[in-house]
Amino acid sequence: MRPASLGLVVATLVAVASAAAASTPTRLSISGAFHASSSRAVSRTLEGCGFRTNARTLLYEGAAMRIGQGPAVARVAFLIPHYRGPGRYDARIPAPYGRTAVQVVTGRNATAGVASGFYVATSGGVSIVQSKNVGRRGHSGSAVGTVHAKLRLQRGSKRLRLDGSWHCRIDPTSNGG
């Protein structure tokens, strides 16, 4: 193989390996009052992130995960104010409507906008292990991390545990608005 061809092969392998690392799948698990996992996601395309520049807030919403055999679903959501890049963030940081930075929202089915329960964090955190171009207007961004939290039903006593890893991309129109 000629040296120029070898360089092309190496560059191609590096690009493929980088793309594979960047597309680390989300693996979330919910246990306790009910069980759900990202392996039972209704649709993987509905997972996403956003970044609000004025409040320096990173937003994450996971795909709808089926609860049991029926149509009920759960979604994991993060709202991390004062985002400053990779690091650990407390799951209990206050969020609007009496919620917390980490929450699990349940619904009767996967249709958007209809929630039947809100679980708020009582302990734990979100760790951002890698981020790229988060808050850089007009550019795609990404964030990768883990979450370990205990939650309780906002208006009740049911309890959950949330564990796993997550990854999301921020499209240019949601990055820095």
C-alpha positions as CSV (number, residue, x, y, z in Angstrom):
1,M,0.0,0.0,0.0
2,R,1.4,3.4,-0.9
3,P,2.0,6.0,1.9
4,A,-0.7,8.3,0.6
5,S,-3.3,5.5,0.6
6,L,-2.3,4.4,4.1
7,G,-2.9,8.0,5.3
8,L,-6.4,8.0,3.7
9,V,-7.2,4.7,5.4
10,V,-6.0,5.9,8.8
11,A,-7.9,9.2,8.4
12,T,-11.0,7.2,7.5
13,L,-10.7,4.9,10.5
14,V,-10.2,7.9,12.9
15,A,-13.3,9.6,11.5
16,V,-15.3,6.4,11.9
17,A,-14.1,5.9,15.4
18,S,-14.8,9.5,16.3
19,A,-18.3,9.3,14.9
20,A,-18.9,6.0,16.9
21,A,-17.7,7.6,20.1
22,A,-19.9,10.7,19.5
23,S,-23.0,8.6,19.0
24,T,-22.8,6.7,22.3
25,P,-26.3,5.4,22.9
26,T,-28.4,6.5,25.9
27,R,-28.9,3.8,28.5
28,L,-31.2,4.9,31.2
29,S,-33.0,2.7,33.8
30,I,-35.9,3.6,36.1
31,S,-36.8,1.4,39.0
32,G,-39.1,1.6,42.1
33,A,-42.8,2.6,41.8
34,F,-42.5,1.4,38.1
35,H,-39.8,0.1,35.8
36,A,-38.8,1.5,32.5
37,S,-35.6,1.6,30.4
38,S,-34.3,3.2,27.3
39,S,-34.1,-0.2,25.7
40,R,-37.9,0.0,25.6
41,A,-38.0,3.5,24.1
42,V,-41.1,4.2,22.0
43,S,-39.0,6.2,19.6
44,R,-35.3,7.1,19.8
45,T,-35.6,10.1,17.5
46,L,-37.4,12.2,20.2
47,E,-34.4,12.5,22.5
48,G,-32.8,15.9,22.4
49,C,-31.0,18.8,24.0
50,G,-31.1,22.6,23.9
51,F,-29.2,25.5,25.4
52,R,-30.5,28.8,26.5
53,T,-27.8,31.4,26.5
54,N,-29.4,34.1,28.7
55,A,-29.9,31.7,31.6
56,R,-27.0,29.5,30.7
57,T,-29.3,26.5,30.9
58,L,-28.7,23.1,29.4
59,L,-32.0,21.2,28.7
60,Y,-32.3,17.5,28.0
61,E,-35.4,15.4,27.3
62,G,-35.1,11.6,26.8
63,A,-37.2,9.5,24.5
64,A,-40.5,8.1,25.8
65,M,-39.9,4.8,27.6
66,R,-42.7,2.3,27.8
67,I,-43.9,1.4,31.3
68,G,-45.2,-2.2,31.5
69,Q,-47.3,-3.6,28.7
70,G,-49.7,-0.8,28.1
71,P,-49.4,2.6,26.4
72,A,-48.1,4.5,29.5
73,V,-44.6,6.1,29.2
74,A,-42.0,7.9,31.2
75,R,-39.6,10.6,30.1
76,V,-36.4,11.7,31.8
77,A,-35.7,15.4,31.7
78,F,-32.8,17.6,32.9
79,L,-32.9,21.4,33.3
80,I,-29.4,22.5,34.4
81,P,-29.2,26.2,35.1
82,H,-25.9,28.0,35.3
83,Y,-24.3,25.3,33.0
84,R,-20.5,25.7,33.0
85,G,-19.3,22.7,31.0
86,P,-18.2,19.3,32.1
87,G,-18.7,18.6,35.9
88,R,-21.2,17.4,38.4
89,Y,-24.6,19.1,38.9
90,D,-26.9,18.5,41.8
91,A,-30.2,16.8,40.8
92,R,-32.1,18.8,43.4
93,I,-31.4,22.3,41.9
94,P,-34.8,24.1,41.9
95,A,-36.6,24.3,38.5
96,P,-39.8,26.1,37.5
97,Y,-43.2,24.9,38.9
98,G,-41.7,23.4,42.0
99,R,-39.7,20.8,40.1
100,T,-36.0,19.9,40.2
101,A,-33.1,19.9,37.8
102,V,-33.6,16.1,37.3
103,Q,-37.2,14.8,36.9
104,V,-39.1,11.9,35.5
105,V,-42.5,12.7,33.8
106,T,-45.1,10.1,33.2
107,G,-47.9,10.1,30.7
108,R,-50.8,7.9,29.7
109,N,-49.2,7.5,26.2
110,A,-46.4,8.8,24.1
111,T,-48.3,11.8,22.7
112,A,-46.4,15.1,23.5
113,G,-47.7,17.5,26.1
114,V,-49.9,15.3,28.2
115,A,-48.3,14.5,31.6
116,S,-50.0,12.5,34.5
117,G,-47.1,12.5,37.1
118,F,-44.0,14.4,38.0
119,Y,-41.2,12.8,40.0
120,V,-38.7,15.3,41.5
121,A,-35.2,14.6,42.7
122,T,-34.5,14.1,46.4
123,S,-30.8,13.3,46.0
124,G,-28.2,12.5,43.4
125,G,-26.7,14.3,40.4
126,V,-26.0,14.6,36.7
127,S,-22.4,14.4,35.6
128,I,-21.4,15.9,32.2
129,V,-18.3,14.1,31.1
130,Q,-18.0,15.6,27.7
131,S,-19.5,18.6,25.8
132,K,-18.7,20.2,22.5
133,N,-19.9,23.5,21.2
134,V,-22.7,23.9,23.9
135,G,-23.9,27.5,23.7
136,R,-22.1,28.2,20.5
137,R,-24.7,29.9,18.4
138,G,-25.2,28.6,14.9
139,H,-23.2,25.4,15.5
140,S,-24.2,21.8,16.4
141,G,-23.4,20.9,19.9
142,S,-23.4,17.7,22.0
143,A,-23.3,16.6,25.6
144,V,-22.5,13.2,27.1
145,G,-22.9,12.2,30.8
146,T,-24.3,10.0,33.5
147,V,-27.2,10.4,36.0
148,H,-27.8,8.8,39.4
149,A,-30.8,10.1,41.3
150,K,-33.5,9.2,43.7
151,L,-36.9,10.8,43.0
152,R,-40.4,11.0,44.6
153,L,-43.8,11.7,43.1
154,Q,-44.2,15.5,43.4
155,R,-47.6,15.2,45.1
156,G,-47.3,11.7,46.6
157,S,-45.1,9.2,48.3
158,K,-44.1,6.9,45.4
159,R,-40.3,6.7,44.8
160,L,-38.0,6.0,41.9
161,R,-34.4,5.5,41.2
162,L,-32.9,6.7,38.0
163,D,-29.5,5.5,36.7
164,G,-27.6,5.4,33.5
165,S,-25.7,7.2,30.8
166,W,-27.1,9.6,28.2
167,H,-26.0,11.4,25.1
168,C,-27.6,14.1,23.0
169,R,-27.0,16.4,20.1
170,I,-28.0,20.1,20.0
171,D,-29.1,21.3,16.6
172,P,-27.9,24.8,15.6
173,T,-31.3,26.4,16.0
174,S,-31.6,25.1,19.7
175,N,-28.0,26.0,20.6
176,G,-27.8,29.4,22.2
177,G,-31.3,30.9,21.7
